[in-house]
Amino acid sequence: MWALPETVQMWSVFAIVAVGVYLYVRERFSIEAISVGLIFALMAFGNLFAAPEQDMGSATLLSGFAAPALITIMALLVVGQGLFQTGALERVTVSINKALDKRPRRTLAMVFGVAFAVSMFMNNTPVVVMFIPVLAAMAGKLGVTASRFMMPLSFLCILAGMTTLIGSSTNLLVNDVLVRSTDMSLSFFTQFVPGMVLASIGAVFIIVASPWLLTERESEEPALQSTGQQYIAQIRVADGHPLDGVEPVAGLYTQLRDVTVRMVQRGETSLLPPFEEGLRAGDVLIVAATRPQLSALLKTRPQYLRGMLDIGGFSDGDTGQDSSIMLSEAVVAPGSRMIGRNIEQIGFRRMTGCLVLGIQRRSRMIRKRMLDIRLEAGDILLLFGYESEISALRQNRDLILLDWSTSELPDIRKAKAARLIFLATIAAAALSLVPIEIAALGGALGMIATGCLNIRQAVRALDMRIFLLIGAAFAMGLALERTGGALFIGTNVVSAFKPFGTQALIAAVFLVVAIFTNIISNSAAALLFAPIALSISQQADIDPIIMVLTVIFAANCSFATPIAYQTNLLVMGPGHYRFGDFARFGIPLILVIWVSYVLLLPVLFGL
């Protein structure tokens, strides 16, 4: 070990951090590789060139991987995956989609407005988790990429967090420093007026500038193709089914407006449209629908799901908890032994373990029970089954499995449990019954324990990019603190800007904190600069509350990088963003808020 002079250590760490941020922005290497490289460089420097009393060893620099913030984010990703895997928010999404058809702009404004309002009074991280699947579905409905909505969601929730003491964990951290250092404390609404002014300005900028500054990103996964062709499927109306007793309106069953009812089989009698009789228990509906329409039924209406699955002997009692439910398509091969036989004669469910949901025949329209249709070469079967059973069809010589068409289907039988676990997680965090990391971890364990997710699905939800980004951010923040880099900047800001007056000094402090919050995360920047700001207030004779609020608002300007705040990391995956996308949109937003704050200082605080 060769301990370098403190000044050399400080500038060396500045250089390492600058190179890391440059590489993140340039994106010539993967985020994972850059993060590992940063951690390695800081660990090597700390072990070789730092004095023992500086505590820059490997254990210290790697402590970020055990940070509560990292545990919280990883656990919330699992909770969010549980909601998706069970289709727990599909009904909400369907309701919103119906409203989108009539008033798209008003509905979008309402959703973002609710997210903003809720984020004012509870930690904004679970709020973003709650709205990600909703906005993703809205994007699909409107025919735009999810990237159009994800970053604005994160930014609006961050802005809302500026307005109250509990809106963001950053606010609480700064207030804790204020209480420990002085005899003052922030009340719940101390920051409300200036925070709401800045949040309103920021929200207007997001609405106006997003079409120009927000980069649209397509998913890197291949999109599921759909021919638009219709399948013949059937639904059995059992006792207690929502269709039992439904009367036709103008010859149609309006509860099934998304599919075409071609025939109702009642015993030996076939009822054809236009329908004049109500539906009864025991009726079998022969419907024509596209794959997306059938998939929507499976995702949103559990009673219809049972009515479709019971036909093939696939019941709710089937286990398969360790395997995902899949939807796929297969073509009846030329020379197949299935040709000329119907599904019942083949014993398809017994032979393959999969259920035939529908049959597609492009040559002509079929109007008969699906189970009575004799298969022909080229018929396409829409299959429902567990992942292992679908995969086994690759070896089946009678069918040609269309691998590109295979997709995972939410298991809506667990939707109620997923909703309850999610609400309990949100309530525990919002009411501060337990720390948010405990609430999030409990929610993740609950999703796995109740079967909403299996272990493989939970592990798949953990984004390695986010994991390594947070670890690197903590390492950078600790290195800057231990080598005196942050204190050096604070001291020089005071000496440089104090001669130009209070407004210029506050402007400089705000900008420095805003820059650091996007490099070392908002919590680290807040903890680092809150004591410096209080020291500045004494040196320059400024009200400590004004300086503390300056740190809060600046630390909440975490828009320019994904590592700045955990909600940015949460939307990075669903929005398919790159590191530089945040800088493109976030830097102008930071500048707008900074200029607005500086210009409004005389109005807000009477300076």
C-alpha positions as CSV (number, residue, x, y, z in Angstrom):
1,M,0.0,0.0,0.0
2,W,1.3,3.4,-1.0
3,A,-0.8,6.2,0.6
4,L,-1.0,9.1,-1.7
5,P,-1.4,12.8,-0.6
6,E,-5.0,13.7,0.1
7,T,-5.1,16.1,-2.8
8,V,-3.8,13.5,-5.2
9,Q,-6.4,11.0,-3.9
10,M,-9.2,13.5,-4.3
11,W,-8.4,14.4,-7.9
12,S,-7.8,10.7,-8.8
13,V,-11.3,9.8,-7.6
14,F,-12.7,12.8,-9.5
15,A,-11.0,11.4,-12.6
16,I,-12.4,7.9,-12.1
17,V,-15.9,9.2,-11.6
18,A,-15.6,11.5,-14.7
19,V,-14.5,8.6,-16.9
20,G,-17.3,6.4,-15.6
21,V,-20.0,8.9,-16.3
22,Y,-18.5,9.6,-19.7
23,L,-18.6,5.9,-20.6
24,Y,-22.2,5.6,-19.3
25,V,-23.2,8.4,-21.6
26,R,-21.3,7.2,-24.7
27,E,-22.8,3.7,-24.3
28,R,-19.9,2.1,-26.2
29,F,-19.9,-0.7,-23.6
30,S,-22.7,-2.3,-21.7
31,I,-23.9,-0.7,-18.4
32,E,-23.0,-3.9,-16.6
33,A,-19.4,-3.8,-17.9
34,I,-19.0,-0.1,-17.0
35,S,-20.4,-0.6,-13.5
36,V,-18.1,-3.5,-12.8
37,G,-15.2,-1.6,-14.2
38,L,-15.9,1.4,-12.0
39,I,-16.2,-0.7,-8.9
40,F,-13.0,-2.5,-9.7
41,A,-11.1,0.8,-10.3
42,L,-12.3,2.3,-7.0
43,M,-11.6,-0.8,-5.0
44,A,-8.1,-1.1,-6.5
45,F,-7.4,2.6,-5.8
46,G,-8.7,2.4,-2.3
47,N,-6.7,-0.7,-1.4
48,L,-3.5,0.6,-3.0
49,F,-3.4,4.3,-2.4
50,A,-5.7,5.2,0.5
51,A,-4.7,5.4,4.1
52,P,-6.3,2.8,6.5
53,E,-8.1,5.5,8.5
54,Q,-9.9,6.6,5.3
55,D,-11.8,3.3,5.3
56,M,-11.8,2.9,1.5
57,G,-11.3,-0.9,1.6
58,S,-13.2,-3.4,-0.5
59,A,-15.8,-4.1,2.2
60,T,-16.7,-0.4,2.4
61,L,-16.9,0.2,-1.3
62,L,-19.0,-2.9,-1.8
63,S,-21.4,-2.0,1.0
64,G,-23.8,-0.5,-1.6
65,F,-24.8,-4.0,-2.6
66,A,-26.3,-4.5,0.9
67,A,-27.9,-1.0,0.9
68,P,-31.6,-0.8,1.8
69,A,-32.3,1.1,-1.4
70,L,-31.0,-1.7,-3.5
71,I,-33.0,-4.3,-1.6
72,T,-36.1,-2.2,-2.0
73,I,-35.7,-1.8,-5.7
74,M,-35.0,-5.5,-6.4
75,A,-37.9,-6.6,-4.2
76,L,-40.3,-4.1,-5.8
77,L,-39.3,-5.5,-9.2
78,V,-40.4,-8.9,-8.0
79,V,-43.7,-7.5,-6.7
80,G,-44.3,-5.8,-10.0
81,Q,-43.6,-9.0,-11.9
82,G,-46.1,-10.8,-9.6
83,L,-48.8,-8.3,-10.7
84,F,-47.9,-8.9,-14.3
85,Q,-47.7,-12.6,-14.0
86,T,-51.2,-12.9,-12.6
87,G,-52.8,-10.2,-14.7
88,A,-53.8,-8.5,-11.4
89,L,-54.2,-5.1,-13.0
90,E,-55.9,-6.3,-16.2
91,R,-59.4,-5.1,-15.2
92,V,-58.1,-1.7,-14.3
93,T,-56.3,-1.6,-17.7
94,V,-59.5,-2.7,-19.5
95,S,-61.5,0.1,-17.8
96,I,-58.8,2.7,-18.7
97,N,-58.6,1.4,-22.3
98,K,-62.4,1.8,-22.7
99,A,-62.0,5.4,-21.5
100,L,-59.1,5.9,-23.9
101,D,-61.3,5.0,-26.8
102,K,-63.6,8.0,-26.0
103,R,-61.3,10.6,-24.4
104,P,-57.6,9.6,-24.8
105,R,-56.1,12.9,-23.7
106,R,-58.3,13.3,-20.7
107,T,-57.7,9.7,-19.6
108,L,-53.9,10.1,-19.9
109,A,-54.1,13.4,-17.9
110,M,-56.2,11.7,-15.3
111,V,-53.8,8.8,-14.9
112,F,-50.7,11.0,-14.6
113,G,-52.6,13.4,-12.3
114,V,-53.5,10.6,-9.9
115,A,-49.9,9.4,-9.9
116,F,-48.7,12.9,-9.1
117,A,-51.3,13.4,-6.3
118,V,-50.6,10.1,-4.6
119,S,-46.8,10.7,-4.8
120,M,-47.2,13.9,-2.7
121,F,-48.3,11.9,0.3
122,M,-46.5,8.6,0.1
123,N,-43.1,7.4,-1.1
124,N,-43.1,7.7,-4.8
125,T,-41.3,4.4,-5.5
126,P,-44.3,2.1,-4.9
127,V,-46.4,4.6,-6.8
128,V,-44.3,4.2,-9.9
129,V,-44.4,0.4,-9.5
130,M,-48.2,0.6,-9.4
131,F,-48.5,2.7,-12.6
132,I,-45.9,1.1,-14.8
133,P,-48.1,-1.8,-16.0
134,V,-51.1,0.5,-16.3
135,L,-49.2,2.9,-18.6
136,A,-47.6,0.1,-20.5
137,A,-51.0,-1.2,-21.4
138,M,-52.2,2.3,-22.3
139,A,-49.2,2.7,-24.7
140,G,-50.1,-0.6,-26.4
141,K,-53.7,0.5,-26.7
142,L,-52.7,3.9,-28.3
143,G,-50.2,2.2,-30.6
144,V,-47.1,4.0,-29.2
145,T,-44.0,2.7,-27.4
146,A,-44.0,2.5,-23.6
147,S,-41.0,4.8,-23.7
148,R,-43.4,7.7,-24.4
149,F,-44.9,7.4,-20.9
150,M,-42.3,5.7,-18.5
151,M,-39.8,8.5,-18.1
152,P,-42.5,11.2,-17.7
153,L,-44.1,9.0,-15.0
154,S,-40.9,8.8,-13.1
155,F,-40.2,12.5,-13.4
156,L,-43.7,13.6,-12.4
157,C,-43.6,11.4,-9.3
158,I,-40.2,12.9,-8.4
159,L,-41.5,16.4,-8.8
160,A,-44.5,15.5,-6.6
161,G,-42.1,14.3,-4.0
162,M,-40.8,17.9,-3.6
163,T,-44.0,19.1,-2.2
164,T,-44.3,17.5,1.2
165,L,-41.9,16.2,3.9
166,I,-42.8,12.5,3.2
167,G,-43.0,12.8,-0.6
168,S,-39.5,11.5,-0.9
169,S,-37.0,9.7,1.4
170,T,-34.5,12.5,0.4
171,N,-36.7,15.1,2.3
172,L,-36.7,13.0,5.4
173,L,-32.9,12.5,5.3
174,V,-32.2,16.3,5.0
175,N,-34.7,17.0,7.8
176,D,-32.9,14.5,10.0
177,V,-29.6,16.4,9.5
178,L,-31.4,19.7,10.3
179,V,-32.8,18.3,13.5
180,R,-29.5,16.9,14.6
181,S,-27.5,20.0,13.8
182,T,-30.0,22.8,14.9
183,D,-33.1,23.2,17.1
184,M,-35.2,23.6,14.0
185,S,-37.3,21.1,12.0
186,L,-39.4,21.1,8.8
187,S,-43.1,20.6,9.2
188,F,-45.2,18.5,6.9
189,F,-46.0,21.4,4.6
190,T,-43.0,23.7,5.0
191,Q,-41.9,23.1,1.5
192,F,-45.4,22.8,-0.1
193,V,-45.7,26.3,-1.7
194,P,-42.2,26.5,-3.3
195,G,-42.3,22.8,-4.0
196,M,-45.7,23.0,-5.8
197,V,-44.5,26.0,-7.8
198,L,-41.4,24.1,-9.0
199,A,-43.3,20.9,-9.6
200,S,-45.9,22.8,-11.7
201,I,-43.3,24.4,-13.8
202,G,-41.5,21.1,-14.3
203,A,-44.8,19.3,-15.2
204,V,-45.6,21.9,-17.9
205,F,-42.1,21.5,-19.3
206,I,-42.5,17.7,-19.4
207,I,-45.8,18.0,-21.3
208,V,-44.5,20.6,-23.8
209,A,-41.0,19.3,-24.4
210,S,-41.5,15.5,-24.3
211,P,-42.4,15.2,-28.1
212,W,-39.0,16.7,-28.9
213,L,-36.7,15.6,-26.2
214,L,-38.0,12.1,-25.3
215,T,-36.4,9.4,-27.4
216,E,-38.7,6.5,-28.4
217,R,-37.3,3.1,-27.8
218,E,-38.7,-0.1,-29.1
219,S,-38.5,-3.3,-27.2
220,E,-35.4,-5.4,-28.0
221,E,-37.5,-8.5,-27.8
222,P,-39.2,-9.7,-31.1
223,A,-42.8,-8.6,-31.3
224,L,-45.4,-11.3,-31.3
225,Q,-46.8,-11.5,-34.8
226,S,-50.5,-11.8,-35.4
227,T,-52.2,-12.5,-38.7
228,G,-55.5,-11.2,-37.6
229,Q,-57.1,-14.5,-38.7
230,Q,-59.9,-15.8,-36.5
231,Y,-60.0,-19.0,-34.5
232,I,-63.0,-21.1,-33.8
233,A,-63.3,-21.6,-30.0
234,Q,-66.1,-22.4,-27.6
235,I,-67.2,-21.4,-24.1
236,R,-69.4,-23.6,-21.9
237,V,-72.0,-21.8,-19.8
238,A,-72.0,-23.5,-16.4
239,D,-74.1,-22.8,-13.3
240,G,-73.1,-19.4,-11.9
241,H,-71.4,-18.4,-15.1
242,P,-71.7,-14.6,-15.9
243,L,-73.4,-15.5,-19.2
244,D,-76.1,-17.6,-17.5
245,G,-79.4,-15.8,-18.1
246,V,-78.0,-13.2,-20.5
247,E,-80.6,-12.0,-23.0
248,P,-79.7,-10.9,-26.6
249,V,-79.9,-7.3,-27.6
250,A,-80.7,-6.7,-31.3
251,G,-79.8,-10.4,-31.9
252,L,-76.4,-10.1,-30.2
253,Y,-75.0,-11.0,-26.8
254,T,-73.4,-7.6,-25.9
255,Q,-71.3,-9.1,-23.1
256,L,-69.2,-10.8,-25.8
257,R,-68.8,-7.7,-28.0
258,D,-65.1,-8.5,-28.6
259,V,-65.8,-11.9,-30.2
260,T,-68.3,-13.1,-32.8
261,V,-70.8,-15.7,-31.6
262,R,-71.4,-18.0,-34.6
263,M,-73.6,-20.5,-32.9
264,V,-75.1,-21.6,-29.6
265,Q,-75.3,-25.4,-29.1
266,R,-78.1,-26.4,-26.7
267,G,-78.2,-30.1,-26.4
268,E,-79.0,-31.4,-29.9
269,T,-80.3,-28.0,-31.0
270,S,-78.2,-25.4,-32.8
271,L,-79.1,-21.7,-32.4
272,L,-77.9,-19.4,-35.1
273,P,-77.7,-15.6,-35.2
274,P,-79.6,-13.3,-34.9
275,F,-80.2,-14.8,-31.5
276,E,-83.6,-14.6,-29.9
277,E,-83.3,-16.7,-26.8
278,G,-81.3,-16.1,-23.6
279,L,-78.4,-18.2,-22.6
280,R,-78.8,-21.1,-20.1
281,A,-76.5,-23.3,-18.0
282,G,-75.2,-26.1,-20.2
283,D,-75.1,-24.0,-23.5
284,V,-71.9,-24.2,-25.5
285,L,-71.1,-21.0,-27.4
286,I,-69.2,-21.4,-30.7
287,V,-67.2,-18.1,-31.1
288,A,-64.8,-16.7,-33.7
289,A,-62.0,-14.5,-32.4
290,T,-58.5,-13.5,-33.1
291,R,-55.7,-14.6,-30.8
292,P,-55.4,-11.2,-29.1
293,Q,-59.2,-11.3,-28.4
294,L,-59.0,-14.8,-26.9
295,S,-55.9,-13.9,-24.9
296,A,-57.7,-10.9,-23.5
297,L,-60.6,-13.2,-22.3
298,L,-58.1,-15.4,-20.6
299,K,-56.4,-12.5,-18.9
300,T,-59.4,-10.6,-17.7
301,R,-62.3,-12.8,-17.1
302,P,-61.7,-15.9,-14.9
303,Q,-65.2,-17.1,-15.3
304,Y,-64.9,-17.3,-19.0
305,L,-61.5,-18.9,-18.5
306,R,-63.1,-21.8,-16.6
307,G,-65.8,-22.0,-19.2
308,M,-63.1,-22.6,-21.9
309,L,-60.8,-24.8,-20.0
310,D,-63.4,-27.2,-18.5
311,I,-64.1,-28.3,-22.1
312,G,-60.7,-30.0,-22.4
313,G,-60.4,-31.2,-18.8
314,F,-57.9,-28.5,-17.8
315,S,-59.2,-27.4,-14.4
316,D,-58.3,-25.0,-11.7
317,G,-57.2,-27.9,-9.7
318,D,-54.2,-28.5,-12.0
319,T,-51.0,-27.7,-10.4
320,G,-48.1,-26.5,-12.5
321,Q,-47.2,-23.9,-10.0
322,D,-43.5,-24.3,-10.9
323,S,-44.2,-23.9,-14.6
324,S,-45.5,-20.9,-16.6
325,I,-48.7,-21.0,-18.4
326,M,-48.1,-20.5,-22.2
327,L,-50.1,-19.7,-25.2
328,S,-48.8,-21.0,-28.6
329,E,-49.7,-22.1,-32.1
330,A,-49.1,-25.3,-34.0
331,V,-49.8,-26.3,-37.6
332,V,-51.2,-29.8,-38.4
333,A,-48.4,-31.3,-40.5
334,P,-49.0,-33.0,-43.9
335,G,-49.3,-36.7,-43.3
336,S,-50.2,-36.2,-39.6
337,R,-52.1,-38.9,-37.9
338,M,-54.5,-36.3,-36.7
339,I,-55.9,-35.5,-40.1
340,G,-59.6,-36.6,-40.5
341,R,-60.1,-36.9,-36.7
342,N,-61.5,-34.4,-34.2
343,I,-60.0,-33.2,-31.0
344,E,-62.0,-35.7,-28.8
345,Q,-61.1,-38.7,-31.0
346,I,-57.4,-37.8,-30.9
347,G,-57.5,-37.5,-27.1
348,F,-55.4,-34.3,-27.6
349,R,-55.3,-33.3,-23.9
350,R,-54.3,-36.8,-22.8
351,M,-51.7,-37.2,-25.5
352,T,-50.0,-33.8,-25.3
353,G,-50.9,-32.3,-22.0
354,C,-52.1,-29.2,-23.8
355,L,-55.6,-27.8,-24.4
356,V,-56.8,-26.7,-27.9
357,L,-58.4,-23.3,-27.3
358,G,-59.2,-22.6,-31.0
359,I,-58.9,-23.9,-34.6
360,Q,-58.0,-21.7,-37.5
361,R,-58.8,-22.8,-41.1
362,R,-58.2,-20.1,-43.7
363,S,-60.0,-21.8,-46.6
364,R,-63.6,-21.3,-45.3
365,M,-65.8,-20.3,-42.4
366,I,-66.7,-23.0,-40.0
367,R,-70.0,-23.1,-38.1
368,K,-69.9,-26.1,-35.8
369,R,-68.7,-27.2,-32.4
370,M,-64.9,-26.9,-32.2
371,L,-64.7,-30.5,-30.8
372,D,-66.6,-31.7,-33.9
373,I,-64.2,-30.2,-36.4
374,R,-62.2,-32.9,-38.3
375,L,-58.7,-31.6,-38.7
376,E,-57.0,-31.0,-42.1
377,A,-53.4,-30.4,-43.0
378,G,-52.5,-26.8,-42.5
379,D,-55.0,-26.1,-39.8
380,I,-53.6,-23.9,-37.0
381,L,-54.3,-24.9,-33.4
382,L,-54.2,-22.3,-30.6
383,L,-52.8,-24.2,-27.7
384,F,-52.9,-23.6,-23.9
385,G,-50.6,-25.4,-21.6
386,Y,-47.7,-25.3,-19.2
387,E,-44.2,-24.4,-20.5
388,S,-42.9,-28.0,-20.3
389,E,-45.8,-29.4,-22.2
390,I,-45.6,-26.7,-25.0
391,S,-41.9,-27.3,-25.3
392,A,-42.4,-31.1,-25.6
393,L,-44.4,-30.5,-28.8
394,R,-41.2,-29.6,-30.6
395,Q,-40.6,-33.4,-30.8
396,N,-44.2,-34.1,-32.0
397,R,-44.2,-35.3,-35.7
398,D,-47.9,-34.7,-36.1
399,L,-47.6,-30.9,-35.3
400,I,-45.3,-28.1,-36.3
401,L,-44.9,-25.9,-33.3
402,L,-44.6,-22.2,-34.2
403,D,-42.0,-21.1,-31.7
404,W,-42.3,-17.4,-32.5
405,S,-45.9,-17.5,-31.4
406,T,-45.2,-18.8,-27.9
407,S,-45.9,-16.3,-25.2
408,E,-46.4,-16.4,-21.5
409,L,-49.9,-15.9,-20.2
410,P,-50.9,-14.4,-16.8
411,D,-52.3,-17.0,-14.4
412,I,-55.3,-15.0,-13.3
413,R,-56.3,-17.7,-10.7
414,K,-53.7,-15.9,-8.4
415,A,-54.8,-12.4,-9.3
416,K,-56.7,-11.7,-6.1
417,A,-53.7,-12.9,-4.0
418,A,-51.3,-10.7,-5.9
419,R,-53.5,-7.6,-5.5
420,L,-53.8,-8.2,-1.7
421,I,-50.0,-8.7,-1.4
422,F,-49.4,-5.5,-3.4
423,L,-51.8,-3.4,-1.4
424,A,-50.4,-4.7,1.8
425,T,-46.9,-3.8,0.6
426,I,-48.0,-0.3,-0.4
427,A,-49.9,0.3,2.9
428,A,-47.0,-0.9,5.1
429,A,-44.6,1.5,3.3
430,A,-47.0,4.4,3.0
431,L,-48.0,4.3,6.7
432,S,-44.5,3.7,7.8
433,L,-45.5,0.6,9.7
434,V,-42.1,-0.8,8.7
435,P,-39.2,0.5,6.7
436,I,-39.9,0.4,2.9
437,E,-37.2,-2.2,2.3
438,I,-38.9,-4.6,4.8
439,A,-42.3,-4.0,3.2
440,A,-40.9,-4.6,-0.3
441,L,-39.0,-7.7,0.7
442,G,-42.1,-9.1,2.5
443,G,-44.2,-8.4,-0.6
444,A,-41.7,-10.2,-2.8
445,L,-41.6,-13.2,-0.5
446,G,-45.5,-13.2,-0.4
447,M,-45.7,-13.3,-4.2
448,I,-43.5,-16.4,-4.2
449,A,-45.1,-18.1,-1.2
450,T,-48.6,-17.8,-2.6
451,G,-47.6,-19.1,-6.1
452,C,-48.1,-15.8,-7.9
453,L,-44.5,-16.3,-9.1
454,N,-42.2,-19.2,-9.2
455,I,-38.5,-18.9,-8.3
456,R,-37.5,-18.8,-12.0
457,Q,-39.9,-15.9,-12.7
458,A,-38.8,-14.0,-9.7
459,V,-35.2,-14.3,-10.6
460,R,-35.9,-13.2,-14.1
461,A,-37.5,-10.0,-12.7
462,L,-34.2,-9.0,-11.2
463,D,-32.5,-6.6,-13.6
464,M,-28.7,-7.0,-13.4
465,R,-28.2,-3.5,-14.9
466,I,-30.0,-1.9,-12.0
467,F,-28.2,-4.1,-9.5
468,L,-24.7,-3.1,-10.7
469,L,-25.7,0.5,-11.4
470,I,-26.7,1.1,-7.7
471,G,-23.6,-0.7,-6.4
472,A,-21.4,1.5,-8.6
473,A,-23.3,4.7,-7.5
474,F,-22.7,3.9,-3.8
475,A,-19.0,3.2,-4.4
476,M,-18.6,6.5,-6.2
477,G,-20.4,8.4,-3.5
478,L,-18.3,6.8,-0.7
479,A,-15.1,7.5,-2.5
480,L,-15.9,11.1,-3.0
481,E,-16.8,11.5,0.6
482,R,-13.8,9.7,2.0
483,T,-11.3,11.6,-0.1
484,G,-12.8,15.0,0.7
485,G,-14.0,15.7,-2.8
486,A,-17.5,16.9,-1.8
487,L,-16.2,19.1,1.0
488,F,-13.7,20.7,-1.3
489,I,-16.4,21.6,-3.7
490,G,-18.7,23.1,-1.0
491,T,-15.9,25.2,0.4
492,N,-14.9,26.6,-2.9
493,V,-18.5,27.4,-3.9
494,V,-18.8,29.6,-0.8
495,S,-15.6,31.5,-1.4
496,A,-16.3,31.9,-5.1
497,F,-19.9,33.1,-5.0
498,K,-20.4,34.8,-1.7
499,P,-19.1,38.2,-3.0
500,F,-21.9,38.2,-5.6
501,G,-24.7,38.1,-3.1
502,T,-27.1,35.6,-1.5
503,Q,-29.0,34.8,-4.6
504,A,-25.9,33.9,-6.6
505,L,-24.6,31.8,-3.7
506,I,-27.9,29.8,-3.4
507,A,-27.9,29.4,-7.2
508,A,-24.4,27.9,-7.1
509,V,-25.3,25.5,-4.2
510,F,-28.4,24.4,-6.0
511,L,-26.5,23.7,-9.2
512,V,-23.7,21.8,-7.5
513,V,-26.1,19.6,-5.5
514,A,-28.2,18.9,-8.7
515,I,-25.0,17.8,-10.5
516,F,-23.9,15.5,-7.7
517,T,-27.4,14.0,-7.2
518,N,-27.2,12.7,-10.8
519,I,-23.8,11.2,-10.2
520,I,-24.0,9.6,-6.7
521,S,-27.8,9.3,-6.3
522,N,-30.1,11.8,-4.5
523,S,-29.9,10.2,-1.1
524,A,-26.1,10.3,-1.1
525,A,-26.0,13.9,-2.4
526,A,-28.6,15.0,0.2
527,L,-26.6,13.5,3.1
528,L,-23.4,14.9,1.7
529,F,-24.5,18.5,1.1
530,A,-27.0,19.0,3.9
531,P,-24.2,19.7,6.5
532,I,-22.3,21.8,4.0
533,A,-25.4,23.9,3.3
534,L,-26.0,24.5,7.0
535,S,-22.3,25.5,7.3
536,I,-22.8,27.9,4.4
537,S,-25.9,29.4,6.0
538,Q,-23.8,30.3,9.1
539,Q,-20.9,31.7,7.0
540,A,-23.2,33.8,4.8
541,D,-25.9,34.6,7.4
542,I,-28.7,32.9,5.5
543,D,-31.8,31.4,7.1
544,P,-31.0,27.6,7.6
545,I,-34.5,26.6,6.4
546,I,-33.8,28.3,3.0
547,M,-30.5,26.4,2.6
548,V,-32.1,23.1,3.7
549,L,-34.9,23.6,1.2
550,T,-32.4,24.4,-1.5
551,V,-30.7,21.1,-0.9
552,I,-34.0,19.2,-0.9
553,F,-35.2,20.7,-4.2
554,A,-31.8,20.3,-5.8
555,A,-31.4,16.7,-4.6
556,N,-34.8,15.9,-6.0
557,C,-33.6,17.1,-9.5
558,S,-32.6,13.5,-10.2
559,F,-33.5,13.5,-13.8
560,A,-30.3,13.3,-15.9
561,T,-29.2,9.7,-15.1
562,P,-30.9,6.5,-14.2
563,I,-28.7,6.0,-11.1
564,A,-29.9,9.4,-9.7
565,Y,-33.1,7.9,-8.2
566,Q,-34.7,4.5,-7.9
567,T,-37.8,5.4,-9.9
568,N,-35.6,6.1,-12.9
569,L,-34.1,2.6,-12.5
570,L,-37.6,1.1,-12.3
571,V,-38.8,2.6,-15.6
572,M,-35.5,2.0,-17.4
573,G,-36.4,-1.6,-18.3
574,P,-40.1,-1.1,-19.2
575,G,-39.2,2.0,-21.2
576,H,-36.2,0.2,-22.9
577,Y,-34.2,3.4,-22.3
578,R,-30.5,3.9,-22.6
579,F,-28.3,5.8,-20.1
580,G,-28.1,8.8,-22.4
581,D,-31.9,9.1,-22.9
582,F,-32.2,10.4,-19.3
583,A,-29.5,13.1,-20.0
584,R,-31.2,14.2,-23.2
585,F,-34.5,14.9,-21.4
586,G,-33.4,15.4,-17.8
587,I,-30.7,18.1,-18.2
588,P,-33.0,20.6,-19.8
589,L,-35.6,19.9,-17.1
590,I,-33.0,20.5,-14.4
591,L,-32.0,23.8,-16.0
592,V,-35.6,24.9,-16.2
593,I,-36.2,24.2,-12.5
594,W,-32.8,25.7,-11.5
595,V,-33.5,29.0,-13.3
596,S,-37.1,29.1,-12.0
597,Y,-36.0,28.6,-8.4
598,V,-33.3,31.3,-8.6
599,L,-35.6,33.8,-10.2
600,L,-38.4,33.1,-7.7
601,L,-36.2,33.3,-4.6
602,P,-37.2,36.9,-3.8
603,V,-40.9,35.9,-4.2
604,L,-40.7,32.6,-2.3
605,F,-38.4,33.7,0.6
606,G,-38.3,37.5,0.4
607,L,-34.5,37.6,-0.4
